Amino acid sequence: MINMNQKYEAVIGLEVHAQLLTDTKIFCGCSTNFNSAPNTNVCPVCLGHPGVLPVMNKKVIEYTVLMGLATECIINSRSVFARKNYFYPDLPKGYQISQYEEPICEHGKIFVDKKDGTRKEIGITRIHMEEDAGKSIHDQGDYTLIDVNRCGTPLMEIVSEPDMRSAEEAYLYLTKIKQIVTYLGICDGNMEEGSLRCDANISVRLTGEKKFGTKTEVKNMNSFRNVERAIEYEIERQIDILEEGGKIVQQTLLWNADKNMVMPMRSKEEAHDYRYFPDPDLMPVIVDDEWKNEIANRLPELPETRKNRFVEMYSLPLYDAEILTSSRGLADYYESVLNETNDYKSASNWVMTDVLKIVNDEKIPVREFPVSPENLGKLIGLINNKTISGKIAKDIFPEMIKSNADPAGIVKEKNLVQISDSGEIENVIEKILGANNKQVEEFLSGKDKVLGFFVGQIMKEMKGKANPGIVNELLMKKLNGLKDNAGG
């Protein structure tokens, strides 16, 4: 295989469709509920019956403007809906209402941080509104079923500039898009359910060449990992063709995740194939400064800003801040923990390890995590005020997961309060040293590794309730005294 980084350069642009979290469709009052029975959330408007008139859903405009503002787009004061004409069995109208020459948002940008430590700006050509088509179901036998529930569901299409040069950059860009739309609360970002969909336009050219190569469009990528794998595959496929003296055919390809390869779907359409023209039933969308400013006031703290604040305000490592702000729910949970404790780093450690492990294993959103942030903060407080040890905290955490019980109540009920009484600890140390003469001799002969053995035996004798700091301090004092006496 030719080293692409030396001889060839990839040129990648992504078209991302985000299904907007509105209760009703873009041009009618039908529900957008994902789990409804097939062909039940429909009406004459979204089915395109003769004589019906679409009515614009105001929330769709506001959500799209929010995304435009979050990605530093120009918000056009006037945008126009157009009809995109094509035939699919799951498109009853025979056309899709979209935006073409006059979209609502243009010329934005997103920054991604690469593994090599560099930061790259990726341009956004446009963000526009459109309606979704229905769904063809091919796995029910020797026939195709049609579910038109999705017809008219509001979509926001985000079209990037062809600025990406690797599958890694495309993956990071798509991840950032998902992060922003979920922070804004305008899309759930679920690729598996189709509420976030991505098509990739891919071409290759000789390194240093300015002219674009012939592009292909890859569809049917239903996970972030599949996007990355499909792009890597298509880059290598195109390079192999060029190296063998062949030509790239402009076409639409489907990614087959099971076979780890692309398969031809159809020749790639150009814009003129769709016969775009302004929709005669819809007025232009006018977003004046007053409305734009009103929408801008609803912008939450965006992930980049929040990440930087976590580093500055809580003195967290950049790695911690990136993990904690990866989703709005996780960042909110972390900051709620801080209502009960000012130990920022311990809170970060607990959330990134103990909380995220359960969230990821159970595949649940953070809001459904059974331990409230208040109780986690209280648990950290019990460790820091020496009521319990870190080990005891880890032991009672599963109890908290079962019931979300107050950690102080669990500690009291199970009599787990940490023992810091020096006299009691000294008595146990005397007992353990007296019962392990061989290990004492090993220590006196310079084998410091037996210290861990003594600590383990002491903690076992005291059922894990001894204050580890005091145990270590008194143990060393006793052993060093024995060493001095032996030397004397």
Buried (B, 14 or more C-beta within 10 A) or exposed (E): EEEBEEEBBBBBBBBBBBBBBBEBBBBBEBBBEBEBEBBEBBBEBBBBEEEBEBEBBEBBBBBBBBBBBBBEBEBBBEBBBBBBBEEEEBBBBEBBBBBBEBBBBBBBBBEBBEEEEEEBEBBBBBBBBBBBBBBEBEEEEEEEBBBBBBBBBBBBBBBBBBBBBBBBBBBBBBBBBBBBBBBBEBBBBBBEEBBBBBBBBBBBBEEEEEEEBBBBBBBBBBEBEBBBBBBBBBBBBBBEBBEEEEEBEBBBBBBBBEEEBBEEBEEBEEEEEBEBEBBEEBEEBEBEEEBBEEBBEEEBEBBBEBBEBBBEEBEBEEEBBBBBBBBBBBBBBBBBBBEBBEBBEBBBEBBBEBBBEBBEEEEEEBEEBEBBBBBBBBBBBBBBEEBBBEEBBBBBBEBBBEEBBBBBBBBEEEEBBBBBEEEEBBEBBEEBBEEBEEBBEBBBEEEEEBBEBBBEBBBEBBEBBBBBEBBBEBBEEBBEEBBEEEEE
